[in-house]
Amino acid sequence: MPKLLLVSGADTIDLGEIEEHGIGFQAKAGVTGLGLPPVSVQWLEGAGDGASFRGTRVQTRDIDIPIEILALDRADLQKRVTRLAVVLAGGCSLALEDDDGTRWSTEVWRVGGGEYTYGVNSVGDRDFETVITLRAGDPYFTSSAQQVRTISGATPASPFLSTLAAMPVAPSQAIGSINLYNAGDVAAYPVWEVRGPGDHFTATSPRGEVLKWNGTLAAGEKLIIDTQRGTVLDGTGANRYDLLDTAPRFWSVEPGESTAGASLLNTTSASQITCSWYPRKWMVI
């Protein structure tokens, strides 16, 4: 069965330990906030009746988690309470881990809760109960399983899946079709890493949106385009955004299967185009 985890840089707390081992931490019945996040809907009201829908904006997500701690003794309880406090002191991740090891997580900060009533929630002996309230700025859950597709230069392009036909190309050109399977249920943002030599990189979405970079990469140089942040950097961290074509489209990968295109000119066998993304979900269960 899936596990609910609190993950910080130095520690991971399994919120299912009592059920599995009879001692430790446990998320109790009543966890809220793992379903659909709230949305703000914009309407345009005119002179006539009613209003016209204009769009939506997904808001931050608040998650309430009732937590129980069962320890060996008072000293062990103190250690476990301190451990929970340290994990929640700064930002951490709330993750749901599937049976196959894949984690769907979102970055959270504690915005409330964590208090207790002495004599009701704990007497400072072996057990402790509280409710913590976490807020996720990103309302979606992101998979830990990265999806990666690669095109090599100066060779006939190989299909990424056996169902895709190979595309013969000129010796100085890298071009291919990319199967963009997104296992989530919301759009994911790809990161493009282009390794030189080569020039005039182009990525075309399944809908025909074009992202084109008109610069040149020497052998050993690389370009990283992060479509979610809208950044274009080279391997040294220098900004290369100014070499994008007019009106660039930082397009996203829609849920399900689709096919996009990518190309790079004047390549050698060392040239490479890599597209990677992490699927995202509206809610987890």
Secondary structure in CASP SS format (residue, H / E / C, confidence):
PFRMAT SS
TARGET T0000
AUTHOR 0000-0000-0000
METHOD secondary structure of the structure
MODEL  1
M C 1.00
P C 1.00
K E 1.00
L E 1.00
L E 1.00
L E 1.00
V E 1.00
S C 1.00
G C 1.00
A C 1.00
D C 1.00
T E 1.00
I E 1.00
D E 1.00
L C 1.00
G E 1.00
E H 1.00
I H 1.00
E H 1.00
E H 1.00
H H 1.00
G C 1.00
I C 1.00
G E 1.00
F E 1.00
Q E 1.00
A E 1.00
K C 1.00
A C 1.00
G C 1.00
V C 1.00
T E 1.00
G C 1.00
L C 1.00
G C 1.00
L C 1.00
P C 1.00
P C 1.00
V E 1.00
S E 1.00
V E 1.00
Q E 1.00
W E 1.00
L E 1.00
E C 1.00
G C 1.00
A C 1.00
G C 1.00
D C 1.00
G C 1.00
A C 1.00
S E 1.00
F E 1.00
R E 1.00
G E 1.00
T E 1.00
R E 1.00
V E 1.00
Q C 1.00
T C 1.00
R E 1.00
D E 1.00
I E 1.00
D E 1.00
I E 1.00
P E 1.00
I E 1.00
E E 1.00
I E 1.00
L E 1.00
A C 1.00
L C 1.00
D C 1.00
R H 1.00
A H 1.00
D H 1.00
L H 1.00
Q H 1.00
K H 1.00
R H 1.00
V H 1.00
T H 1.00
R H 1.00
L H 1.00
A H 1.00
V H 1.00
V H 1.00
L H 1.00
A H 1.00
G C 1.00
G C 1.00
C E 1.00
S E 1.00
L E 1.00
A E 1.00
L E 1.00
E E 1.00
D C 1.00
D C 1.00
D C 1.00
G C 1.00
T C 1.00
R E 1.00
W E 1.00
S E 1.00
T E 1.00
E E 1.00
V E 1.00
W E 1.00
R E 1.00
V E 1.00
G E 1.00
G E 1.00
G C 1.00
E C 1.00
Y C 1.00
T C 1.00
Y E 1.00
G C 1.00
V C 1.00
N C 1.00
S E 1.00
V C 1.00
G C 1.00
D C 1.00
R C 1.00
D E 1.00
F E 1.00
E E 1.00
T E 1.00
V E 1.00
I E 1.00
T E 1.00
L E 1.00
R E 1.00
A E 1.00
G C 1.00
D C 1.00
P C 1.00
Y C 1.00
F E 1.00
T E 1.00
S E 1.00
S C 1.00
A C 1.00
Q C 1.00
Q E 1.00
V E 1.00
R E 1.00
T E 1.00
I E 1.00
S E 1.00
G C 1.00
A C 1.00
T C 1.00
P C 1.00
A E 1.00
S C 1.00
P C 1.00
F C 1.00
L C 1.00
S C 1.00
T C 1.00
L C 1.00
A C 1.00
A C 1.00
M E 1.00
P C 1.00
V C 1.00
A C 1.00
P C 1.00
S C 1.00
Q E 1.00
A E 1.00
I E 1.00
G E 1.00
S E 1.00
I E 1.00
N E 1.00
L C 1.00
Y C 1.00
N E 1.00
A C 1.00
G C 1.00
D C 1.00
V E 1.00
A C 1.00
A E 1.00
Y C 1.00
P C 1.00
V E 1.00
W E 1.00
E E 1.00
V E 1.00
R E 1.00
G C 1.00
P C 1.00
G E 1.00
D E 1.00
H E 1.00
F E 1.00
T E 1.00
A E 1.00
T E 1.00
S C 1.00
P C 1.00
R C 1.00
G C 1.00
E C 1.00
V E 1.00
L E 1.00
K E 1.00
W E 1.00
N E 1.00
G E 1.00
T E 1.00
L E 1.00
A C 1.00
A C 1.00
G C 1.00
E C 1.00
K E 1.00
L E 1.00
I E 1.00
I E 1.00
D E 1.00
T C 1.00
Q C 1.00
R C 1.00
G C 1.00
T E 1.00
V E 1.00
L E 1.00
D E 1.00
G C 1.00
T C 1.00
G C 1.00
A C 1.00
N E 1.00
R C 1.00
Y H 1.00
D H 1.00
L H 1.00
L E 1.00
D C 1.00
T C 1.00
A C 1.00
P C 1.00
R C 1.00
F C 1.00
W C 1.00
S C 1.00
V E 1.00
E C 1.00
P C 1.00
G E 1.00
E C 1.00
S C 1.00
T E 1.00
A E 1.00
G E 1.00
A E 1.00
S E 1.00
L E 1.00
L E 1.00
N C 1.00
T C 1.00
T C 1.00
S C 1.00
A C 1.00
S C 1.00
Q E 1.00
I E 1.00
T E 1.00
C E 1.00
S E 1.00
W E 1.00
Y C 1.00
P C 1.00
R E 1.00
K E 1.00
W C 1.00
M C 1.00
V C 1.00
I C 1.00
END
